[in-house]
Amino acid sequence: MTADEVDAYLALLEEPKKSTLEALRRSILEVVPDAQECISYGMPAFRVGGKVVAGFAAFTNHLAYLPHSGTVLADLGDALEDYEHTSGSLHFAVDQPLPDELVRRLVEAKLARLG
C-alpha cells in the first residue's frame, strides 16, 4: 500500500472533486508529514504508527473526511455545525476544501484518542 494507490484513486475523479481532495490530502500531510498513505476499505487513508488516523472519499454529490472513528467528530462539536455528518463521516462540497485549521483539529483529535 503506497501513495501511488492514492494517486490512482484521485486520477479517476473528475474536477472539481479531484483538486478538492488533493487539497485535503496536502492538509492532512501537513499535520502528519510522516504518515503512510494507503487504501483502507477502498478509500485513501493515512496511517501513523500502524493506525489509520484519517481518510477521505468521493461520492456522487459530496466528498467525505473519514476519521476512522465513531467518536472523533463528536469531540469537535460546534466546529462542525456548518457540515453534514454522521458519527464516522464529515461531508463537504465537491468544490470547497475543508479549512486547514479544521483538518488539523480533526487529525489531532484522532491522534489524541490513540494516545
N, CA, C and O atoms as CSV, one atom per row, in Angstrom:
chain,resi,resn,atom,element,x,y,z
A,1,MET,N,N,0.837,-1.181,0.000
A,1,MET,CA,C,0.000,0.000,0.000
A,1,MET,C,C,0.878,1.239,0.000
A,1,MET,O,O,1.713,1.426,0.885
A,2,THR,N,N,0.680,2.073,-0.995
A,2,THR,CA,C,1.559,3.224,-1.154
A,2,THR,C,C,0.792,4.460,-1.581
A,2,THR,O,O,-0.400,4.405,-1.883
A,3,ALA,N,N,1.509,5.579,-1.599
A,3,ALA,CA,C,0.938,6.830,-2.089
A,3,ALA,C,C,0.519,6.695,-3.547
A,3,ALA,O,O,-0.377,7.406,-4.002
A,4,ASP,N,N,1.160,5.787,-4.287
A,4,ASP,CA,C,0.776,5.575,-5.690
A,4,ASP,C,C,-0.671,5.124,-5.805
A,4,ASP,O,O,-1.355,5.484,-6.763
A,5,GLU,N,N,-1.141,4.347,-4.851
A,5,GLU,CA,C,-2.530,3.898,-4.863
A,5,GLU,C,C,-3.485,5.070,-4.631
A,5,GLU,O,O,-4.568,5.124,-5.213
A,6,VAL,N,N,-3.076,5.995,-3.785
A,6,VAL,CA,C,-3.889,7.194,-3.559
A,6,VAL,C,C,-3.889,8.038,-4.833
A,6,VAL,O,O,-4.927,8.568,-5.230
A,7,ASP,N,N,-2.725,8.161,-5.472
A,7,ASP,CA,C,-2.650,8.878,-6.750
A,7,ASP,C,C,-3.610,8.261,-7.768
A,7,ASP,O,O,-4.303,8.979,-8.489
A,8,ALA,N,N,-3.645,6.944,-7.823
A,8,ALA,CA,C,-4.516,6.245,-8.776
A,8,ALA,C,C,-5.991,6.514,-8.457
A,8,ALA,O,O,-6.794,6.718,-9.367
A,9,TYR,N,N,-6.344,6.514,-7.181
A,9,TYR,CA,C,-7.719,6.817,-6.772
A,9,TYR,C,C,-8.103,8.222,-7.245
A,9,TYR,O,O,-9.165,8.419,-7.836
A,10,LEU,N,N,-7.234,9.184,-6.981
A,10,LEU,CA,C,-7.518,10.570,-7.353
A,10,LEU,C,C,-7.568,10.752,-8.869
A,10,LEU,O,O,-8.352,11.556,-9.374
A,11,ALA,N,N,-6.747,10.019,-9.582
A,11,ALA,CA,C,-6.700,10.153,-11.045
A,11,ALA,C,C,-8.028,9.779,-11.701
A,11,ALA,O,O,-8.330,10.250,-12.798
A,12,LEU,N,N,-8.807,8.952,-11.053
A,12,LEU,CA,C,-10.091,8.522,-11.599
A,12,LEU,C,C,-11.219,9.533,-11.393
A,12,LEU,O,O,-12.299,9.386,-11.965
A,13,LEU,N,N,-10.973,10.545,-10.586
A,13,LEU,CA,C,-12.013,11.516,-10.260
A,13,LEU,C,C,-12.057,12.662,-11.258
A,13,LEU,O,O,-11.039,13.049,-11.832
A,14,GLU,N,N,-13.256,13.194,-11.453
A,14,GLU,CA,C,-13.412,14.374,-12.286
A,14,GLU,C,C,-13.210,15.618,-11.406
A,14,GLU,O,O,-13.271,15.554,-10.178
A,15,GLU,N,N,-12.968,16.742,-12.076
A,15,GLU,CA,C,-12.885,18.012,-11.375
A,15,GLU,C,C,-14.299,18.498,-11.059
A,15,GLU,O,O,-15.215,18.224,-11.835
A,16,PRO,N,N,-14.508,19.195,-9.970
A,16,PRO,CA,C,-13.527,19.683,-9.017
A,16,PRO,C,C,-13.236,18.716,-7.868
A,16,PRO,O,O,-12.469,19.048,-6.964
A,17,LYS,N,N,-13.838,17.525,-7.891
A,17,LYS,CA,C,-13.600,16.564,-6.808
A,17,LYS,C,C,-12.115,16.271,-6.636
A,17,LYS,O,O,-11.604,16.240,-5.517
A,18,LYS,N,N,-11.430,16.057,-7.751
A,18,LYS,CA,C,-10.016,15.691,-7.696
A,18,LYS,C,C,-9.189,16.759,-6.988
A,18,LYS,O,O,-8.461,16.444,-6.047
A,19,SER,N,N,-9.285,17.998,-7.416
A,19,SER,CA,C,-8.452,19.045,-6.824
A,19,SER,C,C,-8.861,19.341,-5.379
A,19,SER,O,O,-8.013,19.699,-4.562
A,20,THR,N,N,-10.133,19.198,-5.059
A,20,THR,CA,C,-10.581,19.424,-3.681
A,20,THR,C,C,-9.999,18.355,-2.758
A,20,THR,O,O,-9.551,18.670,-1.656
A,21,LEU,N,N,-10.000,17.103,-3.194
A,21,LEU,CA,C,-9.413,16.042,-2.362
A,21,LEU,C,C,-7.893,16.116,-2.341
A,21,LEU,O,O,-7.278,15.731,-1.347
A,22,GLU,N,N,-7.276,16.599,-3.405
A,22,GLU,CA,C,-5.819,16.803,-3.380
A,22,GLU,C,C,-5.457,17.856,-2.335
A,22,GLU,O,O,-4.444,17.727,-1.647
A,23,ALA,N,N,-6.281,18.896,-2.214
A,23,ALA,CA,C,-6.046,19.919,-1.189
A,23,ALA,C,C,-6.191,19.309,0.208
A,23,ALA,O,O,-5.403,19.618,1.102
A,24,LEU,N,N,-7.185,18.454,0.399
A,24,LEU,CA,C,-7.359,17.784,1.688
A,24,LEU,C,C,-6.163,16.887,1.986
A,24,LEU,O,O,-5.680,16.848,3.118
A,25,ARG,N,N,-5.695,16.182,0.991
A,25,ARG,CA,C,-4.523,15.315,1.164
A,25,ARG,C,C,-3.331,16.131,1.656
A,25,ARG,O,O,-2.642,15.727,2.593
A,26,ARG,N,N,-3.090,17.277,1.026
A,26,ARG,CA,C,-1.979,18.137,1.449
A,26,ARG,C,C,-2.174,18.617,2.882
A,26,ARG,O,O,-1.221,18.656,3.660
A,27,SER,N,N,-3.397,18.982,3.233
A,27,SER,CA,C,-3.684,19.452,4.595
A,27,SER,C,C,-3.412,18.368,5.632
A,27,SER,O,O,-2.829,18.637,6.683
A,28,ILE,N,N,-3.830,17.158,5.336
A,28,ILE,CA,C,-3.583,16.043,6.265
A,28,ILE,C,C,-2.083,15.812,6.418
A,28,ILE,O,O,-1.586,15.628,7.529
A,29,LEU,N,N,-1.371,15.824,5.304
A,29,LEU,CA,C,0.077,15.570,5.357
A,29,LEU,C,C,0.839,16.701,6.040
A,29,LEU,O,O,1.944,16.479,6.536
A,30,GLU,N,N,0.280,17.901,6.079
A,30,GLU,CA,C,0.908,18.983,6.843
A,30,GLU,C,C,0.863,18.676,8.333
A,30,GLU,O,O,1.779,19.040,9.069
A,31,VAL,N,N,-0.191,18.012,8.779
A,31,VAL,CA,C,-0.343,17.671,10.188
A,31,VAL,C,C,0.490,16.439,10.537
A,31,VAL,O,O,1.127,16.393,11.589
A,32,VAL,N,N,0.484,15.454,9.662
A,32,VAL,CA,C,1.216,14.200,9.898
A,32,VAL,C,C,2.103,13.901,8.676
A,32,VAL,O,O,1.807,12.996,7.896
A,33,PRO,N,N,3.189,14.667,8.520
A,33,PRO,CA,C,4.017,14.535,7.316
A,33,PRO,C,C,4.651,13.154,7.126
A,33,PRO,O,O,5.008,12.786,6.007
A,34,ASP,N,N,4.790,12.404,8.189
A,34,ASP,CA,C,5.400,11.080,8.084
A,34,ASP,C,C,4.371,9.966,7.949
A,34,ASP,O,O,4.722,8.787,8.008
A,35,ALA,N,N,3.113,10.325,7.771
A,35,ALA,CA,C,2.060,9.311,7.648
A,35,ALA,C,C,2.291,8.452,6.413
A,35,ALA,O,O,2.777,8.926,5.386
A,36,GLN,N,N,1.937,7.199,6.533
A,36,GLN,CA,C,1.977,6.277,5.391
A,36,GLN,C,C,0.640,6.383,4.680
A,36,GLN,O,O,-0.410,6.160,5.284
A,37,GLU,N,N,0.677,6.722,3.397
A,37,GLU,CA,C,-0.548,6.782,2.612
A,37,GLU,C,C,-0.884,5.376,2.137
A,37,GLU,O,O,-0.009,4.602,1.749
A,38,CYS,N,N,-2.174,5.069,2.177
A,38,CYS,CA,C,-2.601,3.729,1.792
A,38,CYS,C,C,-4.072,3.771,1.355
A,38,CYS,O,O,-4.700,4.830,1.332
A,39,ILE,N,N,-4.585,2.628,1.021
A,39,ILE,CA,C,-6.009,2.466,0.750
A,39,ILE,C,C,-6.570,1.589,1.868
A,39,ILE,O,O,-6.061,0.500,2.134
A,40,SER,N,N,-7.623,2.078,2.513
A,40,SER,CA,C,-8.279,1.335,3.585
A,40,SER,C,C,-9.770,1.320,3.286
A,40,SER,O,O,-10.379,2.373,3.096
A,41,TYR,N,N,-10.355,0.140,3.243
A,41,TYR,CA,C,-11.770,-0.003,2.888
A,41,TYR,C,C,-12.064,0.622,1.526
A,41,TYR,O,O,-13.150,1.160,1.311
A,42,GLY,N,N,-11.103,0.552,0.610
A,42,GLY,CA,C,-11.288,1.054,-0.746
A,42,GLY,C,C,-11.144,2.555,-0.900
A,42,GLY,O,O,-11.420,3.097,-1.970
A,43,MET,N,N,-10.707,3.248,0.174
A,43,MET,CA,C,-10.601,4.699,0.146
A,43,MET,C,C,-9.220,5.141,0.631
A,43,MET,O,O,-8.604,4.450,1.442
A,44,PRO,N,N,-8.727,6.278,0.147
A,44,PRO,CA,C,-7.434,6.780,0.610
A,44,PRO,C,C,-7.437,7.000,2.122
A,44,PRO,O,O,-8.416,7.474,2.698
A,45,ALA,N,N,-6.315,6.642,2.746
A,45,ALA,CA,C,-6.191,6.770,4.191
A,45,ALA,C,C,-4.739,7.069,4.544
A,45,ALA,O,O,-3.837,6.956,3.715
A,46,PHE,N,N,-4.546,7.454,5.803
A,46,PHE,CA,C,-3.232,7.839,6.301
A,46,PHE,C,C,-2.988,7.117,7.613
A,46,PHE,O,O,-3.786,7.212,8.546
A,47,ARG,N,N,-1.876,6.392,7.677
A,47,ARG,CA,C,-1.536,5.619,8.875
A,47,ARG,C,C,-0.365,6.273,9.612
A,47,ARG,O,O,0.598,6.744,9.006
A,48,VAL,N,N,-0.486,6.284,10.929
A,48,VAL,CA,C,0.590,6.741,11.805
A,48,VAL,C,C,0.770,5.648,12.842
A,48,VAL,O,O,-0.176,5.279,13.537
A,49,GLY,N,N,1.974,5.137,12.944
A,49,GLY,CA,C,2.221,4.060,13.897
A,49,GLY,C,C,1.360,2.842,13.649
A,49,GLY,O,O,0.992,2.137,14.588
A,50,GLY,N,N,1.032,2.586,12.384
A,50,GLY,CA,C,0.235,1.429,12.019
A,50,GLY,C,C,-1.268,1.622,12.169
A,50,GLY,O,O,-2.039,0.729,11.815
A,51,LYS,N,N,-1.701,2.770,12.685
A,51,LYS,CA,C,-3.130,3.043,12.897
A,51,LYS,C,C,-3.616,4.082,11.894
A,51,LYS,O,O,-2.931,5.075,11.646
A,52,VAL,N,N,-4.785,3.860,11.320
A,52,VAL,CA,C,-5.364,4.830,10.401
A,52,VAL,C,C,-5.858,6.026,11.215
A,52,VAL,O,O,-6.635,5.876,12.158
A,53,VAL,N,N,-5.385,7.226,10.827
A,53,VAL,CA,C,-5.765,8.437,11.563
A,53,VAL,C,C,-6.673,9.362,10.753
A,53,VAL,O,O,-7.283,10.274,11.312
A,54,ALA,N,N,-6.766,9.137,9.455
A,54,ALA,CA,C,-7.608,9.985,8.608
A,54,ALA,C,C,-7.808,9.299,7.271
A,54,ALA,O,O,-7.039,8.424,6.872
A,55,GLY,N,N,-8.857,9.719,6.595
A,55,GLY,CA,C,-9.111,9.218,5.252
A,55,GLY,C,C,-10.092,10.129,4.552
A,55,GLY,O,O,-10.654,11.046,5.150
A,56,PHE,N,N,-10.286,9.862,3.281
A,56,PHE,CA,C,-11.261,10.648,2.528
A,56,PHE,C,C,-11.830,9.817,1.403
A,56,PHE,O,O,-11.298,8.767,1.044
A,57,ALA,N,N,-12.934,10.315,0.849
A,57,ALA,CA,C,-13.584,9.595,-0.247
A,57,ALA,C,C,-14.445,10.559,-1.050
A,57,ALA,O,O,-14.891,11.594,-0.555
A,58,ALA,N,N,-14.662,10.185,-2.299
A,58,ALA,CA,C,-15.552,10.937,-3.183
A,58,ALA,C,C,-16.833,10.149,-3.382
A,58,ALA,O,O,-16.810,8.934,-3.574
A,59,PHE,N,N,-17.946,10.859,-3.333
A,59,PHE,CA,C,-19.248,10.277,-3.582
A,59,PHE,C,C,-19.936,11.080,-4.676
A,59,PHE,O,O,-19.396,12.091,-5.124
A,60,THR,N,N,-21.088,10.665,-5.104
A,60,THR,CA,C,-21.765,11.318,-6.218
A,60,THR,C,C,-21.986,12.806,-5.985
A,60,THR,O,O,-21.675,13.622,-6.852
A,61,ASN,N,N,-22.521,13.165,-4.823
A,61,ASN,CA,C,-22.904,14.554,-4.584
A,61,ASN,C,C,-22.118,15.263,-3.492
A,61,ASN,O,O,-22.410,16.415,-3.172
A,62,HIS,N,N,-21.134,14.599,-2.919
A,62,HIS,CA,C,-20.329,15.226,-1.872
A,62,HIS,C,C,-19.003,14.493,-1.722
A,62,HIS,O,O,-18.778,13.436,-2.311
A,63,LEU,N,N,-18.142,15.086,-0.922
A,63,LEU,CA,C,-16.888,14.451,-0.529
A,63,LEU,C,C,-16.976,14.179,0.964
A,63,LEU,O,O,-17.829,14.740,1.652
A,64,ALA,N,N,-16.098,13.320,1.464
A,64,ALA,CA,C,-16.152,12.996,2.888
A,64,ALA,C,C,-14.754,12.898,3.484
A,64,ALA,O,O,-13.826,12.375,2.868
A,65,TYR,N,N,-14.637,13.414,4.692
A,65,TYR,CA,C,-13.467,13.212,5.525
A,65,TYR,C,C,-13.838,12.090,6.475
A,65,TYR,O,O,-14.915,12.099,7.070
A,66,LEU,N,N,-12.947,11.128,6.613
A,66,LEU,CA,C,-13.232,9.955,7.428
A,66,LEU,C,C,-12.201,9.835,8.546
A,66,LEU,O,O,-11.034,9.558,8.270
A,67,PRO,N,N,-12.600,10.034,9.791
A,67,PRO,CA,C,-11.646,9.936,10.897
A,67,PRO,C,C,-11.354,8.496,11.326
A,67,PRO,O,O,-10.504,8.268,12.187
A,68,HIS,N,N,-12.047,7.535,10.736
A,68,HIS,CA,C,-11.901,6.119,11.117
A,68,HIS,C,C,-12.112,5.954,12.618
A,68,HIS,O,O,-11.370,5.254,13.308
A,69,SER,N,N,-13.159,6.632,13.093
A,69,SER,CA,C,-13.550,6.580,14.498
A,69,SER,C,C,-14.997,7.045,14.589
A,69,SER,O,O,-15.416,7.932,13.845
A,70,GLY,N,N,-15.742,6.461,15.480
A,70,GLY,CA,C,-17.117,6.885,15.681
A,70,GLY,C,C,-17.265,7.988,16.705
A,70,GLY,O,O,-18.383,8.412,16.998
A,71,THR,N,N,-16.145,8.467,17.262
A,71,THR,CA,C,-16.229,9.472,18.326
A,71,THR,C,C,-15.498,10.779,18.018
A,71,THR,O,O,-15.792,11.798,18.642
A,72,VAL,N,N,-14.574,10.777,17.096
A,72,VAL,CA,C,-13.769,11.971,16.817
A,72,VAL,C,C,-14.634,13.155,16.407
A,72,VAL,O,O,-14.412,14.266,16.890
A,73,LEU,N,N,-15.602,12.953,15.541
A,73,LEU,CA,C,-16.419,14.078,15.084
A,73,LEU,C,C,-17.212,14.680,16.236
A,73,LEU,O,O,-17.389,15.897,16.288
A,74,ALA,N,N,-17.687,13.862,17.152
A,74,ALA,CA,C,-18.408,14.369,18.317
A,74,ALA,C,C,-17.484,15.209,19.191
A,74,ALA,O,O,-17.943,16.147,19.843
A,75,ASP,N,N,-16.199,14.894,19.216
A,75,ASP,CA,C,-15.233,15.656,20.006
A,75,ASP,C,C,-15.128,17.102,19.546
A,75,ASP,O,O,-14.799,17.981,20.343
A,76,LEU,N,N,-15.405,17.362,18.260
A,76,LEU,CA,C,-15.246,18.713,17.725
A,76,LEU,C,C,-16.504,19.557,17.830
A,76,LEU,O,O,-16.453,20.767,17.609
A,77,GLY,N,N,-17.612,18.954,18.157
A,77,GLY,CA,C,-18.850,19.669,18.451
A,77,GLY,C,C,-19.192,20.793,17.494
A,77,GLY,O,O,-19.404,20.563,16.303
A,78,ASP,N,N,-19.245,22.021,18.021
A,78,ASP,CA,C,-19.694,23.186,17.263
A,78,ASP,C,C,-18.820,23.501,16.057
A,78,ASP,O,O,-19.286,24.168,15.133
A,79,ALA,N,N,-17.583,23.051,16.033
A,79,ALA,CA,C,-16.701,23.318,14.895
A,79,ALA,C,C,-17.238,22.699,13.610
A,79,ALA,O,O,-16.832,23.084,12.514
A,80,LEU,N,N,-18.143,21.748,13.747
A,80,LEU,CA,C,-18.686,21.047,12.582
A,80,LEU,C,C,-20.132,21.444,12.272
A,80,LEU,O,O,-20.786,20.806,11.446
A,81,GLU,N,N,-20.628,22.482,12.925
A,81,GLU,CA,C,-22.044,22.822,12.773
A,81,GLU,C,C,-22.433,23.212,11.352
A,81,GLU,O,O,-23.608,23.122,10.995
A,82,ASP,N,N,-21.477,23.642,10.535
A,82,ASP,CA,C,-21.775,24.030,9.154
A,82,ASP,C,C,-21.711,22.862,8.170
A,82,ASP,O,O,-21.894,23.047,6.967
A,83,TYR,N,N,-21.452,21.663,8.686
A,83,TYR,CA,C,-21.277,20.493,7.834
A,83,TYR,C,C,-22.270,19.402,8.196
A,83,TYR,O,O,-22.633,19.236,9.360
A,84,GLU,N,N,-22.702,18.662,7.186
A,84,GLU,CA,C,-23.468,17.455,7.450
A,84,GLU,C,C,-22.479,16.369,7.855
A,84,GLU,O,O,-21.364,16.310,7.336
A,85,HIS,N,N,-22.888,15.520,8.775
A,85,HIS,CA,C,-22.005,14.429,9.175
A,85,HIS,C,C,-22.778,13.325,9.859
A,85,HIS,O,O,-23.887,13.516,10.359
A,86,THR,N,N,-22.154,12.169,9.861
A,86,THR,CA,C,-22.633,11.034,10.630
A,86,THR,C,C,-21.619,10.862,11.758
A,86,THR,O,O,-20.747,11.715,11.925
A,87,SER,N,N,-21.706,9.816,12.511
A,87,SER,CA,C,-20.722,9.624,13.575
A,87,SER,C,C,-19.332,9.335,13.021
A,87,SER,O,O,-18.335,9.544,13.712
A,88,GLY,N,N,-19.255,8.855,11.777
A,88,GLY,CA,C,-17.954,8.481,11.231
A,88,GLY,C,C,-17.590,9.095,9.903
A,88,GLY,O,O,-16.659,8.628,9.246
A,89,SER,N,N,-18.316,10.160,9.475
A,89,SER,CA,C,-18.076,10.737,8.155
A,89,SER,C,C,-18.503,12.202,8.132
A,89,SER,O,O,-19.652,12.527,8.429
A,90,LEU,N,N,-17.571,13.078,7.777
A,90,LEU,CA,C,-17.855,14.506,7.655
A,90,LEU,C,C,-18.014,14.836,6.181
A,90,LEU,O,O,-17.082,14.638,5.401
A,91,HIS,N,N,-19.175,15.334,5.788
A,91,HIS,CA,C,-19.465,15.593,4.378
A,91,HIS,C,C,-19.191,17.058,4.043
A,91,HIS,O,O,-19.475,17.955,4.837
A,92,PHE,N,N,-18.633,17.283,2.850
A,92,PHE,CA,C,-18.390,18.648,2.405
A,92,PHE,C,C,-18.538,18.729,0.894
A,92,PHE,O,O,-18.531,17.716,0.196
A,93,ALA,N,N,-18.674,19.958,0.406
A,93,ALA,CA,C,-18.953,20.201,-1.011
A,93,ALA,C,C,-17.791,19.774,-1.898
A,93,ALA,O,O,-16.632,19.808,-1.483
A,94,VAL,N,N,-18.113,19.376,-3.115
A,94,VAL,CA,C,-17.097,18.884,-4.049
A,94,VAL,C,C,-16.134,19.976,-4.493
A,94,VAL,O,O,-15.061,19.676,-5.016
A,95,ASP,N,N,-16.501,21.236,-4.294
A,95,ASP,CA,C,-15.653,22.328,-4.759
A,95,ASP,C,C,-15.163,23.240,-3.638
A,95,ASP,O,O,-14.689,24.345,-3.903
A,96,GLN,N,N,-15.272,22.788,-2.388
A,96,GLN,CA,C,-14.838,23.601,-1.252
A,96,GLN,C,C,-14.025,22.756,-0.273
A,96,GLN,O,O,-14.595,22.050,0.560
A,97,PRO,N,N,-12.706,22.825,-0.369
A,97,PRO,CA,C,-11.875,22.049,0.559
A,97,PRO,C,C,-12.145,22.428,2.014
A,97,PRO,O,O,-12.532,23.559,2.308
A,98,LEU,N,N,-11.941,21.491,2.902
A,98,LEU,CA,C,-12.060,21.793,4.322
A,98,LEU,C,C,-10.950,22.764,4.710
A,98,LEU,O,O,-9.835,22.653,4.200
A,99,PRO,N,N,-11.232,23.708,5.598
A,99,PRO,CA,C,-10.188,24.633,6.053
A,99,PRO,C,C,-9.044,23.871,6.725
A,99,PRO,O,O,-9.267,22.890,7.436
A,100,ASP,N,N,-7.824,24.338,6.488
A,100,ASP,CA,C,-6.638,23.672,7.056
A,100,ASP,C,C,-6.738,23.535,8.572
A,100,ASP,O,O,-6.371,22.498,9.125
A,101,GLU,N,N,-7.228,24.569,9.246
A,101,GLU,CA,C,-7.324,24.526,10.709
A,101,GLU,C,C,-8.295,23.444,11.164
A,101,GLU,O,O,-8.050,22.775,12.168
A,102,LEU,N,N,-9.390,23.265,10.440
A,102,LEU,CA,C,-10.340,22.206,10.791
A,102,LEU,C,C,-9.702,20.833,10.578
A,102,LEU,O,O,-9.879,19.936,11.402
A,103,VAL,N,N,-8.973,20.664,9.494
A,103,VAL,CA,C,-8.289,19.389,9.234
A,103,VAL,C,C,-7.295,19.109,10.360
A,103,VAL,O,O,-7.200,17.982,10.844
A,104,ARG,N,N,-6.563,20.132,10.770
A,104,ARG,CA,C,-5.609,19.964,11.880
A,104,ARG,C,C,-6.348,19.483,13.134
A,104,ARG,O,O,-5.902,18.547,13.797
A,105,ARG,N,N,-7.445,20.105,13.451
A,105,ARG,CA,C,-8.199,19.720,14.646
A,105,ARG,C,C,-8.732,18.296,14.539
A,105,ARG,O,O,-8.720,17.556,15.522
A,106,LEU,N,N,-9.199,17.908,13.358
A,106,LEU,CA,C,-9.713,16.547,13.145
A,106,LEU,C,C,-8.621,15.510,13.342
A,106,LEU,O,O,-8.810,14.527,14.058
A,107,VAL,N,N,-7.471,15.733,12.700
A,107,VAL,CA,C,-6.377,14.771,12.810
A,107,VAL,C,C,-5.844,14.715,14.227
A,107,VAL,O,O,-5.587,13.631,14.750
A,108,GLU,N,N,-5.675,15.870,14.857
A,108,GLU,CA,C,-5.158,15.896,16.227
A,108,GLU,C,C,-6.127,15.231,17.196
A,108,GLU,O,O,-5.692,14.600,18.160
A,109,ALA,N,N,-7.435,15.359,16.960
A,109,ALA,CA,C,-8.417,14.691,17.822
A,109,ALA,C,C,-8.275,13.176,17.716
A,109,ALA,O,O,-8.383,12.467,18.716
A,110,LYS,N,N,-8.036,12.688,16.517
A,110,LYS,CA,C,-7.848,11.236,16.336
A,110,LYS,C,C,-6.540,10.788,16.984
A,110,LYS,O,O,-6.502,9.758,17.656
A,111,LEU,N,N,-5.472,11.554,16.785
A,111,LEU,CA,C,-4.186,11.202,17.390
A,111,LEU,C,C,-4.295,11.172,18.922
A,111,LEU,O,O,-3.705,10.305,19.567
A,112,ALA,N,N,-5.036,12.101,19.492
A,112,ALA,CA,C,-5.219,12.141,20.951
A,112,ALA,C,C,-5.938,10.893,21.434
A,112,ALA,O,O,-5.644,10.393,22.520
A,113,ARG,N,N,-6.870,10.386,20.650
A,113,ARG,CA,C,-7.599,9.175,21.033
A,113,ARG,C,C,-6.700,7.935,20.983
A,113,ARG,O,O,-6.928,6.953,21.689
A,114,LEU,N,N,-5.669,8.008,20.124
A,114,LEU,CA,C,-4.739,6.880,20.053
A,114,LEU,C,C,-3.774,6.893,21.223
A,114,LEU,O,O,-3.240,5.863,21.635
A,115,GLY,N,N,-3.565,8.119,21.756
A,115,GLY,CA,C,-2.741,8.416,22.910
A,115,GLY,C,C,-1.642,7.532,23.187
A,115,GLY,O,O,-0.912,7.739,24.156
